[in-house]
């Protein structure tokens, strides 16, 4: 019986060794988040960063916006950028970067509409739960409203032939005066990527 066990034990040892060797081939390392990402034709981290920077720079240097921000600090509501492409794009990340850059510029104040329900719940708790001293509760009806709305979308066009594959993205942002309904600024950025067909195909 012992002689029959040895081949099975040897096969198990070899299989385990191969498995462990395959696992040990994976390495993880940190890279510069600002480095250019050329791993695919999809909307990448580089596209996200360059888009946000261009849009913010365009908005802040617009003569009309500079005139508005010289007189006051406008209150903005930033709507999540819409994804009109056929691929998954984390448009919330783009929206967050743009909001952060604009807020840190000191030129704008923001209202966060995504937390309206949470704020309402907290206000109701303070005033109607009986758990909070009323002289310490935040007064209802004291919030300020947004004066402008920043919104936009991402669209794309794909093309392919026997030798190349291309991906085109267009990102558009608009700033609307909520009182008048007039659009006071619009910015666009175009991105086009090309992939050459390799010996092994796409």
C-alpha positions in Angstrom: 0.0 0.0 0.0 2.8 2.4 0.8 4.3 2.1 -2.8 0.9 3.2 -4.2 0.7 6.3 -2.0 4.1 7.7 -3.1 3.1 8.6 -6.7 -0.1 10.3 -5.4 1.9 12.2 -2.8 4.5 13.2 -5.4 1.8 14.4 -7.8 0.2 16.5 -5.0 3.5 18.0 -4.1 4.2 19.0 -7.7 0.7 20.5 -8.2 1.1 22.5 -5.0 4.5 23.8 -6.1 3.2 24.8 -9.5 0.2 26.5 -7.9 2.3 28.5 -5.4 4.8 29.4 -8.1 2.0 30.9 -10.2 0.6 32.9 -7.3 4.1 34.2 -6.4 4.3 35.8 -9.9 1.8 38.5 -9.0 3.3 41.8 -7.8 1.6 45.0 -6.6 3.3 48.4 -6.6 2.3 52.0 -6.1 2.7 54.4 -9.1 2.3 58.1 -9.6 -1.5 58.8 -9.7 -0.7 61.7 -12.1 1.2 59.5 -14.6 -0.3 59.0 -18.0 -2.5 55.9 -18.2 -2.3 54.3 -21.6 -3.5 50.8 -20.7 -6.7 51.0 -22.8 -9.0 53.1 -25.0 -11.5 53.5 -22.2 -12.0 56.7 -20.3 -9.0 56.5 -17.9 -7.8 58.2 -14.7 -5.6 60.5 -16.9 -8.7 61.5 -18.9 -10.6 62.2 -15.7 -7.8 64.4 -14.2 -7.1 66.4 -17.4 -10.8 66.9 -18.1 -11.4 68.2 -14.6 -8.4 70.5 -14.7 -9.3 72.0 -18.1 -12.9 72.6 -17.2 -12.0 74.3 -13.9 -9.3 76.5 -15.6 -11.8 77.4 -18.3 -14.5 78.4 -15.8 -12.2 80.4 -13.5 -10.6 82.3 -16.4 -13.8 83.1 -18.2 -14.2 86.9 -18.3 -17.9 86.7 -17.5 -17.3 84.4 -14.5 -14.3 86.6 -13.3 -16.7 89.6 -13.3 -19.3 87.7 -11.3 -16.8 86.4 -8.7 -15.2 89.8 -8.2 -18.5 91.1 -6.7 -19.4 88.1 -4.6 -18.9 84.5 -3.8 -21.6 82.7 -5.8 -23.4 79.7 -4.4 -23.3 76.7 -6.8 -25.2 73.4 -7.0 -23.1 70.8 -8.9 -25.2 68.2 -10.6 -23.5 64.8 -11.3 -22.1 64.7 -14.8 -24.3 62.4 -17.0 -22.7 59.5 -18.8 -24.0 59.2 -22.4 -21.4 56.7 -23.5 -21.6 53.0 -24.0 -19.1 52.3 -21.3 -19.1 52.5 -17.5 -17.5 55.9 -16.4 -17.4 57.0 -12.8 -18.9 60.4 -13.5 -19.2 61.0 -9.7 -15.4 61.1 -9.5 -15.3 63.7 -12.2 -18.0 65.7 -10.4 -16.1 65.5 -7.1 -12.8 66.6 -8.5 -14.4 69.6 -10.3 -16.3 70.5 -7.1 -13.2 70.3 -5.0 -11.1 72.4 -7.3 -13.8 75.1 -7.6 -14.4 75.2 -3.8 -10.7 75.4 -3.0 -10.3 78.3 -5.5 -12.2 80.4 -3.0 -14.4 81.8 -5.8 -17.5 79.7 -5.0 -19.6 78.3 -2.2 -21.5 75.1 -2.7 -24.7 73.4 -1.6 -24.8 69.6 -1.6 -28.2 68.4 -2.9 -27.2 64.8 -2.4 -27.6 65.2 1.4 -30.9 67.0 1.5 -32.7 64.0 2.9 -30.1 63.4 5.6 -30.2 67.1 6.6 -34.0 67.0 6.7 -33.9 64.0 9.0 -31.4 65.6 11.3 -33.5 68.8 11.5 -36.6 66.8 12.3 -34.7 64.9 15.0 -33.5 68.2 16.6 -37.0 69.8 16.6 -39.4 66.9 17.0 -37.7 64.1 18.8 -37.7 65.7 22.2 -34.1 64.8 22.6 -32.5 68.1 21.8 -32.8 71.3 23.8 -34.6 73.8 21.6 -32.3 76.7 22.4 -29.5 74.5 21.0 -31.3 73.2 17.9 -30.5 74.6 14.5 -33.3 76.8 13.3 -35.4 75.6 10.4 -35.6 77.8 7.2 -32.1 79.4 7.6 -30.3 77.7 4.7 -29.3 79.6 1.6 -30.3 78.5 -1.9 -28.0 77.9 -4.9 -27.7 80.8 -7.4 -26.1 78.8 -10.2 -26.3 75.2 -11.4 -23.2 73.4 -12.9 -24.2 70.4 -15.1 -23.0 68.5 -18.1 -22.4 65.2 -19.8 -19.9 62.9 -21.5 -20.5 61.4 -25.0 -18.4 59.2 -27.2 -17.9 57.8 -30.7 -16.1 54.6 -31.5 -14.6 53.6 -34.8 -12.5 50.6 -36.1 -10.9 49.3 -39.3 -8.5 46.5 -40.0 -5.5 48.4 -38.7 -6.7 50.9 -36.1 -9.3 51.4 -33.4 -10.2 54.8 -32.1 -12.3 56.2 -29.3 -13.5 59.8 -29.1 -14.9 61.5 -26.0 -16.5 64.9 -25.7 -17.1 66.4 -22.2 -19.4 69.4 -21.9 -20.1 71.5 -18.8 -22.6 74.4 -18.5 -23.3 76.9 -15.8 -26.8 78.2 -15.5 -28.1 81.3 -13.6 -31.0 79.8 -11.7 -32.8 83.1 -11.3 -32.9 84.0 -15.0 -32.4 80.6 -16.5 -29.6 82.0 -18.7 -26.4 80.0 -19.4 -23.5 82.1 -18.3 -20.7 79.7 -19.2 -20.0 76.6 -21.3 -16.8 74.5 -21.6 -15.8 71.5 -23.7 -13.0 69.1 -23.9 -12.3 66.5 -26.6 -10.3 63.4 -26.2 -9.3 61.0 -29.0 -7.4 57.8 -28.5 -6.0 55.4 -31.2 -4.9 51.8 -30.8 -2.8 50.2 -33.5 -3.5 46.5 -34.2 -0.7 44.3 -32.8 0.6 41.0 -34.3 -1.8 39.1 -31.9 -4.9 41.2 -32.8 -6.9 43.6 -30.6 
